[in-house]
Amino acid sequence: MAVFTLTLNPAIDQTVMLDRLIPGEVHRARSMRLDAGGKGINTASCLADWGVPSTVMGLLGSENVAPFDALFAAKSIIDRCQRHAGSTRVNLKLVDAHGTTDINMEGTAVAPAGVDAVIATLDAQVQAGDLVILSGSLPPGCPPDIYARLIVMLRGRGAIVLLDSSGPALRHALDGAVLPNIVKPNLHELAEWHGSPIDAPHQIIEVATGLLDRGVDLIAVSMGAQGALFLTRSELLRAGLRANNVESTVGAGDAMVAGLAAALIEEAGLDRIARLSTAFAVGKLGCAGPHLPARDRIEALAASVETEILMGEKQ
């Protein structure tokens, strides 16, 4: 199974560490770092740390591509991204003891030819049985239904599609006639697509069951400190693990997607899927940038994940 990640709106994450963020005040940073980012690129980086090779596709601005080139070279990630004139957006992450404040830019407008080139590259590379991860927001100029169209193309050839997006891109994808195999929304994204607040586990289950009935095979709903729910047509469980060391929350959701992918490659059952994806996310919290701790540390975290079977049997 080859793994591909698609990131149409990548970013360079500028993370600034502060003692305390106070609106309206002048701050002195404790440290600052720049990381190549974007959801699919973060996922590919975590997979590389786990020893899983992947190919990244998407659109990168040629004027500030150096952080991406360095990441891909350092982790032997296969680069099939298209370069375009201009710069990749820079997102600001302000981190203090209370958490992370994200200031995400919209992104540079893309030309239809650039999007078409990415689709053509994906079309030429992906084979039946491959895993394709469609991640993140869309830049200006990109058709809002592009993920929906790609899902039809990819599933039609027998690829496995994992979707991790939000807003109009998620709405078009989940409202389409052909749905992805796997969806990884957070609680806010699921509620936004559903069109009304989702405040209780039974509401999450009801909404997710509707997607399962329409063809999705696996749904992982991340709920922050409440853990995550993992659902298939025959099984449902909740998984959680308290994080004791939080360096940065940036990319934790992308690490969870990498854990899902790693477990799928193992052909794991739902219990292992939940444990490994939760361990990836919590392990990432202790690392600055899109990286995982050592494999034995991740396995130790996976063994410590608390799971509650709500339906079906543990595999």
WONOR-V152233 format. One record per residue. N is the residue number from 1. RES is the residue in one letter. SS is DSSP state (h for helix, s for strand, l for the rest). PSI is psi in degrees with one decimal (none if undefined). Layout:
n=N res=RES ss=SS psi=PSI
n=N res=RES ss=SS psi=PSI
This chain:
n=1 res=M ss=l psi=111.9
n=2 res=A ss=l psi=149.2
n=3 res=V ss=s psi=129.9
n=4 res=F ss=s psi=139.4
n=5 res=T ss=s psi=138.1
n=6 res=L ss=s psi=123.7
n=7 res=T ss=s psi=100.4
n=8 res=L ss=l psi=-17.6
n=9 res=N ss=l psi=64.3
n=10 res=P ss=l psi=174.3
n=11 res=A ss=s psi=153.6
n=12 res=I ss=s psi=121.1
n=13 res=D ss=s psi=115.8
n=14 res=Q ss=s psi=106.3
n=15 res=T ss=s psi=122.6
n=16 res=V ss=s psi=121.9
n=17 res=M ss=s psi=127.2
n=18 res=L ss=l psi=154.3
n=19 res=D ss=l psi=-44.2
n=20 res=R ss=l psi=133.4
n=21 res=L ss=l psi=119.1
n=22 res=I ss=l psi=112.6
n=23 res=P ss=l psi=135.0
n=24 res=G ss=l psi=-6.2
n=25 res=E ss=l psi=158.3
n=26 res=V ss=l psi=133.6
n=27 res=H ss=l psi=150.8
n=28 res=R ss=l psi=119.4
n=29 res=A ss=l psi=143.1
n=30 res=R ss=l psi=-34.4
n=31 res=S ss=s psi=167.7
n=32 res=M ss=s psi=143.7
n=33 res=R ss=s psi=153.4
n=34 res=L ss=s psi=130.9
n=35 res=D ss=s psi=136.7
n=36 res=A ss=s psi=131.7
n=37 res=G ss=s psi=-160.2
n=38 res=G ss=l psi=142.1
n=39 res=K ss=h psi=-48.7
n=40 res=G ss=h psi=-33.9
n=41 res=I ss=h psi=-40.5
n=42 res=N ss=h psi=-42.3
n=43 res=T ss=h psi=-45.2
n=44 res=A ss=h psi=-37.6
n=45 res=S ss=h psi=-42.8
n=46 res=C ss=h psi=-38.4
n=47 res=L ss=h psi=-39.2
n=48 res=A ss=h psi=-39.1
n=49 res=D ss=h psi=-26.5
n=50 res=W ss=h psi=-7.5
n=51 res=G ss=l psi=14.5
n=52 res=V ss=l psi=117.3
n=53 res=P ss=l psi=149.4
n=54 res=S ss=l psi=164.6
n=55 res=T ss=s psi=128.2
n=56 res=V ss=s psi=138.5
n=57 res=M ss=s psi=155.1
n=58 res=G ss=s psi=-155.4
n=59 res=L ss=s psi=125.7
n=60 res=L ss=s psi=138.0
n=61 res=G ss=s psi=133.4
n=62 res=S ss=h psi=-17.5
n=63 res=E ss=h psi=-21.5
n=64 res=N ss=h psi=45.4
n=65 res=V ss=l psi=-11.2
n=66 res=A ss=h psi=-44.1
n=67 res=P ss=h psi=-33.5
n=68 res=F ss=h psi=-45.0
n=69 res=D ss=h psi=-40.7
n=70 res=A ss=h psi=-42.8
n=71 res=L ss=h psi=-46.5
n=72 res=F ss=h psi=-40.6
n=73 res=A ss=h psi=-42.0
n=74 res=A ss=h psi=-31.7
n=75 res=K ss=h psi=10.5
n=76 res=S ss=l psi=41.3
n=77 res=I ss=l psi=129.5
n=78 res=I ss=s psi=124.7
n=79 res=D ss=s psi=113.0
n=80 res=R ss=l psi=27.4
n=81 res=C ss=l psi=145.2
n=82 res=Q ss=s psi=138.2
n=83 res=R ss=s psi=141.8
n=84 res=H ss=s psi=163.3
n=85 res=A ss=l psi=145.3
n=86 res=G ss=l psi=-166.7
n=87 res=S ss=l psi=149.8
n=88 res=T ss=l psi=141.9
n=89 res=R ss=l psi=154.6
n=90 res=V ss=s psi=119.0
n=91 res=N ss=s psi=142.6
n=92 res=L ss=s psi=129.5
n=93 res=K ss=s psi=115.2
n=94 res=L ss=s psi=116.1
n=95 res=V ss=s psi=125.4
n=96 res=D ss=s psi=-169.9
n=97 res=A ss=l psi=-18.7
n=98 res=H ss=l psi=-7.9
n=99 res=G ss=s psi=-158.7
n=100 res=T ss=s psi=129.8
n=101 res=T ss=s psi=118.4
n=102 res=D ss=s psi=132.5
n=103 res=I ss=s psi=97.9
n=104 res=N ss=l psi=131.2
n=105 res=M ss=l psi=159.7
n=106 res=E ss=l psi=-36.4
n=107 res=G ss=l psi=160.0
n=108 res=T ss=l psi=137.6
n=109 res=A ss=l psi=140.0
n=110 res=V ss=l psi=150.5
n=111 res=A ss=l psi=149.4
n=112 res=P ss=h psi=-34.3
n=113 res=A ss=h psi=-36.1
n=114 res=G ss=h psi=-42.4
n=115 res=V ss=h psi=-42.1
n=116 res=D ss=h psi=-37.4
n=117 res=A ss=h psi=-38.9
n=118 res=V ss=h psi=-45.0
n=119 res=I ss=h psi=-41.7
n=120 res=A ss=h psi=-39.4
n=121 res=T ss=h psi=-43.9
n=122 res=L ss=h psi=-43.1
n=123 res=D ss=h psi=-36.6
n=124 res=A ss=h psi=-24.0
n=125 res=Q ss=h psi=-38.5
n=126 res=V ss=l psi=135.7
n=127 res=Q ss=l psi=168.2
n=128 res=A ss=l psi=136.1
n=129 res=G ss=l psi=-10.8
n=130 res=D ss=l psi=156.3
n=131 res=L ss=s psi=124.3
n=132 res=V ss=s psi=123.7
n=133 res=I ss=s psi=114.1
n=134 res=L ss=s psi=116.1
n=135 res=S ss=s psi=140.2
n=136 res=G ss=l psi=-176.8
n=137 res=S ss=l psi=176.9
n=138 res=L ss=l psi=141.9
n=139 res=P ss=l psi=162.5
n=140 res=P ss=l psi=139.6
n=141 res=G ss=l psi=-10.9
n=142 res=C ss=l psi=132.1
n=143 res=P ss=l psi=131.6
n=144 res=P ss=l psi=-17.6
n=145 res=D ss=l psi=16.1
n=146 res=I ss=h psi=-39.3
n=147 res=Y ss=h psi=-40.9
n=148 res=A ss=h psi=-42.7
n=149 res=R ss=h psi=-40.3
n=150 res=L ss=h psi=-36.1
n=151 res=I ss=h psi=-42.9
n=152 res=V ss=h psi=-46.7
n=153 res=M ss=h psi=-47.6
n=154 res=L ss=h psi=-43.7
n=155 res=R ss=h psi=-30.0
n=156 res=G ss=h psi=-26.1
n=157 res=R ss=l psi=5.5
n=158 res=G ss=l psi=13.3
n=159 res=A ss=l psi=158.2
n=160 res=I ss=s psi=126.7
n=161 res=V ss=s psi=125.9
n=162 res=L ss=s psi=122.6
n=163 res=L ss=s psi=130.3
n=164 res=D ss=s psi=90.9
n=165 res=S ss=l psi=-169.9
n=166 res=S ss=l psi=174.4
n=167 res=G ss=h psi=-146.9
n=168 res=P ss=h psi=-36.3
n=169 res=A ss=h psi=-43.1
n=170 res=L ss=h psi=-41.5
n=171 res=R ss=h psi=-48.5
n=172 res=H ss=h psi=-40.7
n=173 res=A ss=h psi=-42.9
n=174 res=L ss=h psi=-14.4
n=175 res=D ss=h psi=-3.4
n=176 res=G ss=l psi=171.3
n=177 res=A ss=l psi=-30.1
n=178 res=V ss=l psi=123.4
n=179 res=L ss=l psi=160.5
n=180 res=P ss=l psi=160.7
n=181 res=N ss=l psi=-37.6
n=182 res=I ss=s psi=138.7
n=183 res=V ss=s psi=135.3
n=184 res=K ss=l psi=75.8
n=185 res=P ss=l psi=158.6
n=186 res=N ss=s psi=175.6
n=187 res=L ss=h psi=-41.1
n=188 res=H ss=h psi=-43.2
n=189 res=E ss=h psi=-39.8
n=190 res=L ss=h psi=-42.0
n=191 res=A ss=h psi=-39.4
n=192 res=E ss=h psi=-43.5
n=193 res=W ss=h psi=-41.5
n=194 res=H ss=h psi=-29.3
n=195 res=G ss=l psi=7.8
n=196 res=S ss=l psi=158.5
n=197 res=P ss=l psi=145.9
n=198 res=I ss=l psi=107.4
n=199 res=D ss=l psi=-12.9
n=200 res=A ss=l psi=152.8
n=201 res=P ss=h psi=-38.3
n=202 res=H ss=h psi=-28.7
n=203 res=Q ss=h psi=-40.8
n=204 res=I ss=h psi=-45.2
n=205 res=I ss=h psi=-41.2
n=206 res=E ss=h psi=-46.2
n=207 res=V ss=h psi=-44.9
n=208 res=A ss=h psi=-38.0
n=209 res=T ss=h psi=-35.9
n=210 res=G ss=h psi=-38.2
n=211 res=L ss=h psi=-39.5
n=212 res=L ss=h psi=-40.2
n=213 res=D ss=h psi=-23.7
n=214 res=R ss=l psi=2.8
n=215 res=G ss=l psi=-6.9
n=216 res=V ss=l psi=139.5
n=217 res=D ss=l psi=-33.4
n=218 res=L ss=s psi=133.5
n=219 res=I ss=s psi=129.1
n=220 res=A ss=s psi=115.3
n=221 res=V ss=s psi=109.7
n=222 res=S ss=s psi=137.7
n=223 res=M ss=l psi=28.1
n=224 res=G ss=h psi=-130.5
n=225 res=A ss=h psi=-15.7
n=226 res=Q ss=h psi=0.9
n=227 res=G ss=l psi=-143.1
n=228 res=A ss=s psi=151.9
n=229 res=L ss=s psi=137.9
n=230 res=F ss=s psi=124.0
n=231 res=L ss=s psi=135.8
n=232 res=T ss=l psi=-176.0
n=233 res=R ss=l psi=-21.1
n=234 res=S ss=l psi=-9.4
n=235 res=E ss=l psi=151.4
n=236 res=L ss=s psi=127.7
n=237 res=L ss=s psi=155.8
n=238 res=R ss=s psi=138.9
n=239 res=A ss=s psi=144.2
n=240 res=G ss=s psi=152.4
n=241 res=L ss=l psi=124.6
n=242 res=R ss=l psi=134.9
n=243 res=A ss=l psi=123.0
n=244 res=N ss=l psi=-19.1
n=245 res=N ss=l psi=104.6
n=246 res=V ss=l psi=104.3
n=247 res=E ss=l psi=-43.1
n=248 res=S ss=l psi=137.7
n=249 res=T ss=l psi=-5.4
n=250 res=V ss=l psi=123.8
n=251 res=G ss=l psi=6.9
n=252 res=A ss=h psi=-39.9
n=253 res=G ss=h psi=-36.0
n=254 res=D ss=h psi=-35.3
n=255 res=A ss=h psi=-37.5
n=256 res=M ss=h psi=-40.3
n=257 res=V ss=h psi=-41.2
n=258 res=A ss=h psi=-39.1
n=259 res=G ss=h psi=-39.0
n=260 res=L ss=h psi=-47.3
n=261 res=A ss=h psi=-43.8
n=262 res=A ss=h psi=-40.3
n=263 res=A ss=h psi=-37.1
n=264 res=L ss=h psi=-38.7
n=265 res=I ss=h psi=-34.2
n=266 res=E ss=l psi=-9.3
n=267 res=E ss=l psi=43.0
n=268 res=A ss=l psi=157.6
n=269 res=G ss=l psi=176.6
n=270 res=L ss=h psi=-34.5
n=271 res=D ss=h psi=-46.1
n=272 res=R ss=h psi=-39.7
n=273 res=I ss=h psi=-47.6
n=274 res=A ss=h psi=-43.4
n=275 res=R ss=h psi=-46.1
n=276 res=L ss=h psi=-42.0
n=277 res=S ss=h psi=-37.0
n=278 res=T ss=h psi=-41.3
n=279 res=A ss=h psi=-40.0
n=280 res=F ss=h psi=-46.3
n=281 res=A ss=h psi=-45.8
n=282 res=V ss=h psi=-39.0
n=283 res=G ss=h psi=-39.4
n=284 res=K ss=h psi=-32.9
n=285 res=L ss=h psi=-25.7
n=286 res=G ss=l psi=3.8
n=287 res=C ss=l psi=137.2
n=288 res=A ss=l psi=136.9
n=289 res=G ss=l psi=177.0
n=290 res=P ss=l psi=67.6
n=291 res=H ss=l psi=158.6
n=292 res=L ss=l psi=155.1
n=293 res=P ss=l psi=-178.7
n=294 res=A ss=l psi=156.3
n=295 res=R ss=h psi=-42.0
n=296 res=D ss=h psi=-31.4
n=297 res=R ss=h psi=-42.9
n=298 res=I ss=h psi=-43.2
n=299 res=E ss=h psi=-36.6
n=300 res=A ss=h psi=-41.0
n=301 res=L ss=h psi=-42.0
n=302 res=A ss=h psi=-39.7
n=303 res=A ss=h psi=-24.2
n=304 res=S ss=h psi=-9.0
n=305 res=V ss=l psi=133.0
n=306 res=E ss=s psi=124.2
n=307 res=T ss=s psi=146.1
n=308 res=E ss=s psi=116.5
n=309 res=I ss=s psi=120.0
n=310 res=L ss=s psi=-18.8
n=311 res=M ss=s psi=141.6
n=312 res=G ss=l psi=-169.0
n=313 res=E ss=l psi=146.9
n=314 res=K ss=l psi=134.8
n=315 res=Q ss=l psi=none
